[in-house]
Structure formats: C-alpha cells, structure tokens
Amino acid sequence: MKAILQQAPEHARRAEDLAATLGITGKKKLHSSYVQMSAWSSRGRLVKAVPGTYRITPQPAIDTAP
C-alpha cells in the first residue's frame, strides 16, 4: 500500500480503490482493511483527508547540511 500511495503522495485515494488495487475482496476483508487504514491514520502513518480517503503522511526533508 505504501508504494501505491508514494506514487503521488499529494493525492488522496479512496480506501475502496486501494483495496481493489491490492486485490482485497469480500465484505469481511474489505471491512478489515478499512479498519486497518483508520488505525494507521490514528497513529500518524496515513493522513485521513476525508472519511474513507487517505494519503501517505509527508516525510520530513532530510537535512544534510553540516
């Protein structure tokens, strides 16, 4: 999922589209994936743009200056 979201980190994607891309089907599996994405959002791993829509958390720039 991380690789999918990193392709265009500024764009939010619907949870159902992410699940479909990953081949997640079936009511229980879809529900589980939605719950997991929501949990990752609560932990700061994903950003919930609007309900059911996520984007990857921006990574801080690495400062290589001395």
PDB file with SEQRES, HELIX, SHEET and CRYST1 records, atoms N, CA, C and O in Angstrom:
SEQRES   1 A   66  MET LYS ALA ILE LEU GLN GLN ALA PRO GLU HIS ALA ARG          
SEQRES   2 A   66  ARG ALA GLU ASP LEU ALA ALA THR LEU GLY ILE THR GLY          
SEQRES   3 A   66  LYS LYS LYS LEU HIS SER SER TYR VAL GLN MET SER ALA          
SEQRES   4 A   66  TRP SER SER ARG GLY ARG LEU VAL LYS ALA VAL PRO GLY          
SEQRES   5 A   66  THR TYR ARG ILE THR PRO GLN PRO ALA ILE ASP THR ALA          
SEQRES   6 A   66  PRO                                                          
HELIX    1 AA1 LYS A    2  GLN A    6  1                                   5    
HELIX    2 AA2 ALA A   15  THR A   21  1                                   7    
HELIX    3 AA3 LYS A   27  SER A   42  1                                  16    
SHEET    1 AA1 2 LEU A  46  VAL A  50  0                                        
SHEET    2 AA1 2 THR A  53  ILE A  56 -1                                        
CRYST1    1.000    1.000    1.000  90.00  90.00  90.00 P 1           1          
ATOM      1  N   MET A   1       0.824  -1.179   0.000  1.00  0.00           N  
ATOM      2  CA  MET A   1       0.000   0.000   0.000  1.00  0.00           C  
ATOM      3  C   MET A   1       0.875   1.253   0.000  1.00  0.00           C  
ATOM      4  O   MET A   1       0.572   2.241  -0.669  1.00  0.00           O  
ATOM      5  N   LYS A   2       1.967   1.191   0.765  1.00  0.00           N  
ATOM      6  CA  LYS A   2       2.853   2.352   0.841  1.00  0.00           C  
ATOM      7  C   LYS A   2       3.362   2.735  -0.550  1.00  0.00           C  
ATOM      8  O   LYS A   2       3.398   3.917  -0.894  1.00  0.00           O  
ATOM      9  N   ALA A   3       3.754   1.743  -1.344  1.00  0.00           N  
ATOM     10  CA  ALA A   3       4.261   2.018  -2.689  1.00  0.00           C  
ATOM     11  C   ALA A   3       3.192   2.679  -3.559  1.00  0.00           C  
ATOM     12  O   ALA A   3       3.497   3.571  -4.351  1.00  0.00           O  
ATOM     13  N   ILE A   4       1.957   2.245  -3.413  1.00  0.00           N  
ATOM     14  CA  ILE A   4       0.858   2.835  -4.194  1.00  0.00           C  
ATOM     15  C   ILE A   4       0.670   4.295  -3.808  1.00  0.00           C  
ATOM     16  O   ILE A   4       0.548   5.161  -4.675  1.00  0.00           O  
ATOM     17  N   LEU A   5       0.646   4.566  -2.517  1.00  0.00           N  
ATOM     18  CA  LEU A   5       0.431   5.932  -2.046  1.00  0.00           C  
ATOM     19  C   LEU A   5       1.619   6.838  -2.338  1.00  0.00           C  
ATOM     20  O   LEU A   5       1.436   8.041  -2.527  1.00  0.00           O  
ATOM     21  N   GLN A   6       2.827   6.295  -2.381  1.00  0.00           N  
ATOM     22  CA  GLN A   6       4.009   7.106  -2.655  1.00  0.00           C  
ATOM     23  C   GLN A   6       4.126   7.515  -4.115  1.00  0.00           C  
ATOM     24  O   GLN A   6       4.901   8.415  -4.438  1.00  0.00           O  
ATOM     25  N   GLN A   7       3.379   6.878  -4.998  1.00  0.00           N  
ATOM     26  CA  GLN A   7       3.419   7.243  -6.411  1.00  0.00           C  
ATOM     27  C   GLN A   7       2.987   8.688  -6.618  1.00  0.00           C  
ATOM     28  O   GLN A   7       3.524   9.387  -7.477  1.00  0.00           O  
ATOM     29  N   ALA A   8       2.026   9.125  -5.836  1.00  0.00           N  
ATOM     30  CA  ALA A   8       1.540  10.510  -5.893  1.00  0.00           C  
ATOM     31  C   ALA A   8       1.146  10.909  -4.473  1.00  0.00           C  
ATOM     32  O   ALA A   8      -0.041  10.935  -4.148  1.00  0.00           O  
ATOM     33  N   PRO A   9       2.133  11.222  -3.618  1.00  0.00           N  
ATOM     34  CA  PRO A   9       1.854  11.447  -2.200  1.00  0.00           C  
ATOM     35  C   PRO A   9       0.921  12.618  -1.903  1.00  0.00           C  
ATOM     36  O   PRO A   9       0.317  12.669  -0.832  1.00  0.00           O  
ATOM     37  N   GLU A  10       0.799  13.539  -2.823  1.00  0.00           N  
ATOM     38  CA  GLU A  10      -0.075  14.694  -2.597  1.00  0.00           C  
ATOM     39  C   GLU A  10      -1.546  14.385  -2.886  1.00  0.00           C  
ATOM     40  O   GLU A  10      -2.424  15.175  -2.540  1.00  0.00           O  
ATOM     41  N   HIS A  11      -1.817  13.242  -3.518  1.00  0.00           N  
ATOM     42  CA  HIS A  11      -3.183  12.867  -3.872  1.00  0.00           C  
ATOM     43  C   HIS A  11      -3.761  11.861  -2.885  1.00  0.00           C  
ATOM     44  O   HIS A  11      -3.132  10.855  -2.558  1.00  0.00           O  
ATOM     45  N   ALA A  12      -4.958  12.150  -2.421  1.00  0.00           N  
ATOM     46  CA  ALA A  12      -5.667  11.218  -1.545  1.00  0.00           C  
ATOM     47  C   ALA A  12      -6.352  10.154  -2.404  1.00  0.00           C  
ATOM     48  O   ALA A  12      -6.780  10.424  -3.526  1.00  0.00           O  
ATOM     49  N   ARG A  13      -6.445   8.958  -1.865  1.00  0.00           N  
ATOM     50  CA  ARG A  13      -7.086   7.849  -2.578  1.00  0.00           C  
ATOM     51  C   ARG A  13      -8.159   7.227  -1.706  1.00  0.00           C  
ATOM     52  O   ARG A  13      -8.016   7.126  -0.488  1.00  0.00           O  
ATOM     53  N   ARG A  14      -9.227   6.816  -2.351  1.00  0.00           N  
ATOM     54  CA  ARG A  14     -10.328   6.186  -1.615  1.00  0.00           C  
ATOM     55  C   ARG A  14      -9.903   4.807  -1.118  1.00  0.00           C  
ATOM     56  O   ARG A  14      -9.208   4.065  -1.813  1.00  0.00           O  
ATOM     57  N   ALA A  15     -10.330   4.485   0.084  1.00  0.00           N  
ATOM     58  CA  ALA A  15      -9.986   3.201   0.690  1.00  0.00           C  
ATOM     59  C   ALA A  15     -10.434   2.039  -0.186  1.00  0.00           C  
ATOM     60  O   ALA A  15      -9.715   1.048  -0.311  1.00  0.00           O  
ATOM     61  N   GLU A  16     -11.601   2.147  -0.788  1.00  0.00           N  
ATOM     62  CA  GLU A  16     -12.086   1.039  -1.628  1.00  0.00           C  
ATOM     63  C   GLU A  16     -11.238   0.873  -2.883  1.00  0.00           C  
ATOM     64  O   GLU A  16     -11.074  -0.246  -3.369  1.00  0.00           O  
ATOM     65  N   ASP A  17     -10.692   1.973  -3.420  1.00  0.00           N  
ATOM     66  CA  ASP A  17      -9.812   1.872  -4.580  1.00  0.00           C  
ATOM     67  C   ASP A  17      -8.477   1.225  -4.196  1.00  0.00           C  
ATOM     68  O   ASP A  17      -7.935   0.414  -4.946  1.00  0.00           O  
ATOM     69  N   LEU A  18      -7.955   1.592  -3.023  1.00  0.00           N  
ATOM     70  CA  LEU A  18      -6.719   0.976  -2.551  1.00  0.00           C  
ATOM     71  C   LEU A  18      -6.914  -0.524  -2.358  1.00  0.00           C  
ATOM     72  O   LEU A  18      -6.070  -1.323  -2.765  1.00  0.00           O  
ATOM     73  N   ALA A  19      -8.020  -0.901  -1.742  1.00  0.00           N  
ATOM     74  CA  ALA A  19      -8.312  -2.317  -1.516  1.00  0.00           C  
ATOM     75  C   ALA A  19      -8.424  -3.063  -2.848  1.00  0.00           C  
ATOM     76  O   ALA A  19      -7.899  -4.168  -2.984  1.00  0.00           O  
ATOM     77  N   ALA A  20      -9.098  -2.473  -3.818  1.00  0.00           N  
ATOM     78  CA  ALA A  20      -9.255  -3.122  -5.122  1.00  0.00           C  
ATOM     79  C   ALA A  20      -7.904  -3.302  -5.812  1.00  0.00           C  
ATOM     80  O   ALA A  20      -7.650  -4.341  -6.420  1.00  0.00           O  
ATOM     81  N   THR A  21      -7.043  -2.297  -5.718  1.00  0.00           N  
ATOM     82  CA  THR A  21      -5.716  -2.382  -6.314  1.00  0.00           C  
ATOM     83  C   THR A  21      -4.905  -3.513  -5.687  1.00  0.00           C  
ATOM     84  O   THR A  21      -4.114  -4.172  -6.362  1.00  0.00           O  
ATOM     85  N   LEU A  22      -5.110  -3.728  -4.402  1.00  0.00           N  
ATOM     86  CA  LEU A  22      -4.396  -4.784  -3.690  1.00  0.00           C  
ATOM     87  C   LEU A  22      -5.082  -6.138  -3.801  1.00  0.00           C  
ATOM     88  O   LEU A  22      -4.577  -7.129  -3.274  1.00  0.00           O  
ATOM     89  N   GLY A  23      -6.224  -6.197  -4.478  1.00  0.00           N  
ATOM     90  CA  GLY A  23      -6.936  -7.450  -4.666  1.00  0.00           C  
ATOM     91  C   GLY A  23      -7.730  -7.896  -3.452  1.00  0.00           C  
ATOM     92  O   GLY A  23      -8.057  -9.075  -3.318  1.00  0.00           O  
ATOM     93  N   ILE A  24      -8.038  -6.963  -2.574  1.00  0.00           N  
ATOM     94  CA  ILE A  24      -8.812  -7.293  -1.382  1.00  0.00           C  
ATOM     95  C   ILE A  24     -10.286  -7.292  -1.752  1.00  0.00           C  
ATOM     96  O   ILE A  24     -10.825  -6.281  -2.203  1.00  0.00           O  
ATOM     97  N   THR A  25     -10.931  -8.434  -1.555  1.00  0.00           N  
ATOM     98  CA  THR A  25     -12.344  -8.565  -1.886  1.00  0.00           C  
ATOM     99  C   THR A  25     -13.070  -9.255  -0.738  1.00  0.00           C  
ATOM    100  O   THR A  25     -12.448  -9.786   0.182  1.00  0.00           O  
ATOM    101  N   GLY A  26     -14.355  -9.237  -0.808  1.00  0.00           N  
ATOM    102  CA  GLY A  26     -15.169  -9.861   0.237  1.00  0.00           C  
ATOM    103  C   GLY A  26     -15.462  -8.866   1.342  1.00  0.00           C  
ATOM    104  O   GLY A  26     -14.599  -8.080   1.732  1.00  0.00           O  
ATOM    105  N   LYS A  27     -16.659  -8.905   1.831  1.00  0.00           N  
ATOM    106  CA  LYS A  27     -17.134  -7.927   2.804  1.00  0.00           C  
ATOM    107  C   LYS A  27     -16.264  -7.865   4.061  1.00  0.00           C  
ATOM    108  O   LYS A  27     -15.904  -6.775   4.506  1.00  0.00           O  
ATOM    109  N   LYS A  28     -15.923  -9.021   4.637  1.00  0.00           N  
ATOM    110  CA  LYS A  28     -15.125  -9.052   5.870  1.00  0.00           C  
ATOM    111  C   LYS A  28     -13.716  -8.525   5.637  1.00  0.00           C  
ATOM    112  O   LYS A  28     -13.203  -7.747   6.442  1.00  0.00           O  
ATOM    113  N   LYS A  29     -13.087  -8.942   4.542  1.00  0.00           N  
ATOM    114  CA  LYS A  29     -11.732  -8.492   4.248  1.00  0.00           C  
ATOM    115  C   LYS A  29     -11.701  -6.996   3.950  1.00  0.00           C  
ATOM    116  O   LYS A  29     -10.782  -6.296   4.375  1.00  0.00           O  
ATOM    117  N   LEU A  30     -12.699  -6.506   3.222  1.00  0.00           N  
ATOM    118  CA  LEU A  30     -12.767  -5.067   2.950  1.00  0.00           C  
ATOM    119  C   LEU A  30     -12.922  -4.290   4.247  1.00  0.00           C  
ATOM    120  O   LEU A  30     -12.229  -3.297   4.469  1.00  0.00           O  
ATOM    121  N   HIS A  31     -13.834  -4.742   5.107  1.00  0.00           N  
ATOM    122  CA  HIS A  31     -14.046  -4.063   6.379  1.00  0.00           C  
ATOM    123  C   HIS A  31     -12.754  -4.043   7.196  1.00  0.00           C  
ATOM    124  O   HIS A  31     -12.401  -3.019   7.780  1.00  0.00           O  
ATOM    125  N   SER A  32     -12.061  -5.159   7.234  1.00  0.00           N  
ATOM    126  CA  SER A  32     -10.802  -5.238   7.978  1.00  0.00           C  
ATOM    127  C   SER A  32      -9.767  -4.262   7.424  1.00  0.00           C  
ATOM    128  O   SER A  32      -9.047  -3.618   8.187  1.00  0.00           O  
ATOM    129  N   SER A  33      -9.693  -4.153   6.117  1.00  0.00           N  
ATOM    130  CA  SER A  33      -8.719  -3.231   5.518  1.00  0.00           C  
ATOM    131  C   SER A  33      -9.082  -1.783   5.839  1.00  0.00           C  
ATOM    132  O   SER A  33      -8.194  -0.962   6.069  1.00  0.00           O  
ATOM    133  N   TYR A  34     -10.377  -1.462   5.857  1.00  0.00           N  
ATOM    134  CA  TYR A  34     -10.800  -0.100   6.191  1.00  0.00           C  
ATOM    135  C   TYR A  34     -10.468   0.227   7.645  1.00  0.00           C  
ATOM    136  O   TYR A  34     -10.024   1.331   7.959  1.00  0.00           O  
ATOM    137  N   VAL A  35     -10.687  -0.743   8.522  1.00  0.00           N  
ATOM    138  CA  VAL A  35     -10.365  -0.552   9.942  1.00  0.00           C  
ATOM    139  C   VAL A  35      -8.861  -0.358  10.109  1.00  0.00           C  
ATOM    140  O   VAL A  35      -8.427   0.493  10.886  1.00  0.00           O  
ATOM    141  N   GLN A  36      -8.073  -1.137   9.388  1.00  0.00           N  
ATOM    142  CA  GLN A  36      -6.615  -1.017   9.488  1.00  0.00           C  
ATOM    143  C   GLN A  36      -6.149   0.346   8.994  1.00  0.00           C  
ATOM    144  O   GLN A  36      -5.292   0.962   9.627  1.00  0.00           O  
ATOM    145  N   MET A  37      -6.687   0.829   7.886  1.00  0.00           N  
ATOM    146  CA  MET A  37      -6.300   2.147   7.374  1.00  0.00           C  
ATOM    147  C   MET A  37      -6.666   3.247   8.371  1.00  0.00           C  
ATOM    148  O   MET A  37      -5.904   4.195   8.564  1.00  0.00           O  
ATOM    149  N   SER A  38      -7.812   3.119   8.989  1.00  0.00           N  
ATOM    150  CA  SER A  38      -8.228   4.090  10.001  1.00  0.00           C  
ATOM    151  C   SER A  38      -7.274   4.059  11.195  1.00  0.00           C  
ATOM    152  O   SER A  38      -6.927   5.107  11.740  1.00  0.00           O  
ATOM    153  N   ALA A  39      -6.852   2.869  11.601  1.00  0.00           N  
ATOM    154  CA  ALA A  39      -5.901   2.744  12.708  1.00  0.00           C  
ATOM    155  C   ALA A  39      -4.560   3.367  12.340  1.00  0.00           C  
ATOM    156  O   ALA A  39      -3.957   4.067  13.153  1.00  0.00           O  
ATOM    157  N   TRP A  40      -4.095   3.119  11.128  1.00  0.00           N  
ATOM    158  CA  TRP A  40      -2.836   3.733  10.691  1.00  0.00           C  
ATOM    159  C   TRP A  40      -2.956   5.249  10.679  1.00  0.00           C  
ATOM    160  O   TRP A  40      -2.000   5.957  10.996  1.00  0.00           O  
ATOM    161  N   SER A  41      -4.118   5.738  10.318  1.00  0.00           N  
ATOM    162  CA  SER A  41      -4.348   7.182  10.340  1.00  0.00           C  
ATOM    163  C   SER A  41      -4.264   7.721  11.769  1.00  0.00           C  
ATOM    164  O   SER A  41      -3.669   8.772  12.006  1.00  0.00           O  
ATOM    165  N   SER A  42      -4.853   7.005  12.706  1.00  0.00           N  
ATOM    166  CA  SER A  42      -4.808   7.415  14.113  1.00  0.00           C  
ATOM    167  C   SER A  42      -3.382   7.445  14.650  1.00  0.00           C  
ATOM    168  O   SER A  42      -3.062   8.229  15.544  1.00  0.00           O  
ATOM    169  N   ARG A  43      -2.530   6.586  14.096  1.00  0.00           N  
ATOM    170  CA  ARG A  43      -1.134   6.506  14.544  1.00  0.00           C  
ATOM    171  C   ARG A  43      -0.205   7.417  13.750  1.00  0.00           C  
ATOM    172  O   ARG A  43       0.998   7.459  14.011  1.00  0.00           O  
ATOM    173  N   GLY A  44      -0.761   8.153  12.774  1.00  0.00           N  
ATOM    174  CA  GLY A  44       0.054   9.088  12.002  1.00  0.00           C  
ATOM    175  C   GLY A  44       0.764   8.488  10.807  1.00  0.00           C  
ATOM    176  O   GLY A  44       1.583   9.158  10.178  1.00  0.00           O  
ATOM    177  N   ARG A  45       0.470   7.241  10.479  1.00  0.00           N  
ATOM    178  CA  ARG A  45       1.112   6.612   9.320  1.00  0.00           C  
ATOM    179  C   ARG A  45       0.452   7.014   8.014  1.00  0.00           C  
ATOM    180  O   ARG A  45       1.100   7.060   6.968  1.00  0.00           O  
ATOM    181  N   LEU A  46      -0.833   7.303   8.080  1.00  0.00           N  
ATOM    182  CA  LEU A  46      -1.589   7.809   6.939  1.00  0.00           C  
ATOM    183  C   LEU A  46      -2.299   9.089   7.373  1.00  0.00           C  
ATOM    184  O   LEU A  46      -2.496   9.336   8.563  1.00  0.00           O  
ATOM    185  N   VAL A  47      -2.675   9.891   6.390  1.00  0.00           N  
ATOM    186  CA  VAL A  47      -3.475  11.081   6.651  1.00  0.00           C  
ATOM    187  C   VAL A  47      -4.871  10.813   6.104  1.00  0.00           C  
ATOM    188  O   VAL A  47      -5.032  10.474   4.931  1.00  0.00           O  
ATOM    189  N   LYS A  48      -5.874  10.965   6.956  1.00  0.00           N  
ATOM    190  CA  LYS A  48      -7.261  10.806   6.509  1.00  0.00           C  
ATOM    191  C   LYS A  48      -7.702  12.166   5.982  1.00  0.00           C  
ATOM    192  O   LYS A  48      -7.965  13.089   6.753  1.00  0.00           O  
ATOM    193  N   ALA A  49      -7.780  12.276   4.648  1.00  0.00           N  
ATOM    194  CA  ALA A  49      -8.155  13.542   4.026  1.00  0.00           C  
ATOM    195  C   ALA A  49      -9.623  13.861   4.309  1.00  0.00           C  
ATOM    196  O   ALA A  49      -9.958  14.958   4.754  1.00  0.00           O  
ATOM    197  N   VAL A  50     -10.464  12.912   4.051  1.00  0.00           N  
ATOM    198  CA  VAL A  50     -11.894  12.943   4.386  1.00  0.00           C  
ATOM    199  C   VAL A  50     -12.249  11.511   4.747  1.00  0.00           C  
ATOM    200  O   VAL A  50     -11.461  10.609   4.462  1.00  0.00           O  
ATOM    201  N   PRO A  51     -13.396  11.262   5.359  1.00  0.00           N  
ATOM    202  CA  PRO A  51     -13.716   9.882   5.710  1.00  0.00           C  
ATOM    203  C   PRO A  51     -13.597   8.921   4.520  1.00  0.00           C  
ATOM    204  O   PRO A  51     -14.173   9.148   3.456  1.00  0.00           O  
ATOM    205  N   GLY A  52     -12.840   7.850   4.730  1.00  0.00           N  
ATOM    206  CA  GLY A  52     -12.674   6.832   3.691  1.00  0.00           C  
ATOM    207  C   GLY A  52     -11.671   7.185   2.613  1.00  0.00           C  
ATOM    208  O   GLY A  52     -11.565   6.473   1.614  1.00  0.00           O  
ATOM    209  N   THR A  53     -10.927   8.280   2.795  1.00  0.00           N  
ATOM    210  CA  THR A  53      -9.960   8.716   1.791  1.00  0.00           C  
ATOM    211  C   THR A  53      -8.638   9.037   2.484  1.00  0.00           C  
ATOM    212  O   THR A  53      -8.600   9.791   3.456  1.00  0.00           O  
ATOM    213  N   TYR A  54      -7.561   8.455   1.970  1.00  0.00           N  
ATOM    214  CA  TYR A  54      -6.269   8.552   2.641  1.00  0.00           C  
ATOM    215  C   TYR A  54      -5.163   8.969   1.688  1.00  0.00           C  
ATOM    216  O   TYR A  54      -5.247   8.781   0.474  1.00  0.00           O  
ATOM    217  N   ARG A  55      -4.123   9.542   2.281  1.00  0.00           N  
ATOM    218  CA  ARG A  55      -2.880   9.794   1.559  1.00  0.00           C  
ATOM    219  C   ARG A  55      -1.745   9.484   2.524  1.00  0.00           C  
ATOM    220  O   ARG A  55      -1.952   9.382   3.733  1.00  0.00           O  
ATOM    221  N   ILE A  56      -0.559   9.336   1.983  1.00  0.00           N  
ATOM    222  CA  ILE A  56       0.576   8.975   2.830  1.00  0.00           C  
ATOM    223  C   ILE A  56       1.015  10.184   3.646  1.00  0.00           C  
ATOM    224  O   ILE A  56       0.905  11.322   3.190  1.00  0.00           O  
ATOM    225  N   THR A  57       1.506   9.935   4.838  1.00  0.00           N  
ATOM    226  CA  THR A  57       1.994  11.005   5.695  1.00  0.00           C  
ATOM    227  C   THR A  57       3.252  11.584   5.074  1.00  0.00           C  
ATOM    228  O   THR A  57       4.171  10.842   4.728  1.00  0.00           O  
ATOM    229  N   PRO A  58       3.305  12.913   4.930  1.00  0.00           N  
ATOM    230  CA  PRO A  58       4.508  13.517   4.342  1.00  0.00           C  
ATOM    231  C   PRO A  58       5.734  13.223   5.204  1.00  0.00           C  
ATOM    232  O   PRO A  58       5.678  13.285   6.432  1.00  0.00           O  
ATOM    233  N   GLN A  59       6.823  12.907   4.545  1.00  0.00           N  
ATOM    234  CA  GLN A  59       8.078  12.653   5.258  1.00  0.00           C  
ATOM    235  C   GLN A  59       8.855  13.952   5.353  1.00  0.00           C  
ATOM    236  O   GLN A  59       8.949  14.692   4.373  1.00  0.00           O  
ATOM    237  N   PRO A  60       9.410  14.238   6.518  1.00  0.00           N  
ATOM    238  CA  PRO A  60      10.210  15.456   6.633  1.00  0.00           C  
ATOM    239  C   PRO A  60      11.452  15.373   5.763  1.00  0.00           C  
ATOM    240  O   PRO A  60      12.015  14.296   5.569  1.00  0.00           O  
ATOM    241  N   ALA A  61      11.870  16.502   5.247  1.00  0.00           N  
ATOM    242  CA  ALA A  61      13.064  16.534   4.432  1.00  0.00           C  
ATOM    243  C   ALA A  61      14.291  16.212   5.307  1.00  0.00           C  
ATOM    244  O   ALA A  61      14.359  16.603   6.472  1.00  0.00           O  
ATOM    245  N   ILE A  62      15.220  15.516   4.737  1.00  0.00           N  
ATOM    246  CA  ILE A  62      16.434  15.182   5.472  1.00  0.00           C  
ATOM    247  C   ILE A  62      17.425  16.330   5.298  1.00  0.00           C  
ATOM    248  O   ILE A  62      17.781  16.709   4.182  1.00  0.00           O  
ATOM    249  N   ASP A  63      17.847  16.855   6.409  1.00  0.00           N  
ATOM    250  CA  ASP A  63      18.804  17.972   6.377  1.00  0.00           C  
ATOM    251  C   ASP A  63      20.213  17.394   6.388  1.00  0.00           C  
ATOM    252  O   ASP A  63      20.634  16.776   7.366  1.00  0.00           O  
ATOM    253  N   THR A  64      20.931  17.600   5.300  1.00  0.00           N  
ATOM    254  CA  THR A  64      22.278  17.075   5.202  1.00  0.00           C  
ATOM    255  C   THR A  64      23.319  18.161   5.398  1.00  0.00           C  
ATOM    256  O   THR A  64      24.514  17.912   5.237  1.00  0.00           O  
ATOM    257  N   ALA A  65      22.881  19.359   5.743  1.00  0.00           N  
ATOM    258  CA  ALA A  65      23.822  20.457   5.957  1.00  0.00           C  
ATOM    259  C   ALA A  65      24.659  20.191   7.220  1.00  0.00           C  
ATOM    260  O   ALA A  65      24.164  19.611   8.186  1.00  0.00           O  
ATOM    261  N   PRO A  66      25.919  20.615   7.203  1.00  0.00           N  
ATOM    262  CA  PRO A  66      26.770  20.404   8.391  1.00  0.00           C  
ATOM    263  C   PRO A  66      26.325  21.207   9.592  1.00  0.00           C  
ATOM    264  O   PRO A  66      26.946  21.127  10.652  1.00  0.00           O  
TER     265      PRO A  66                                                      
END                                                                             
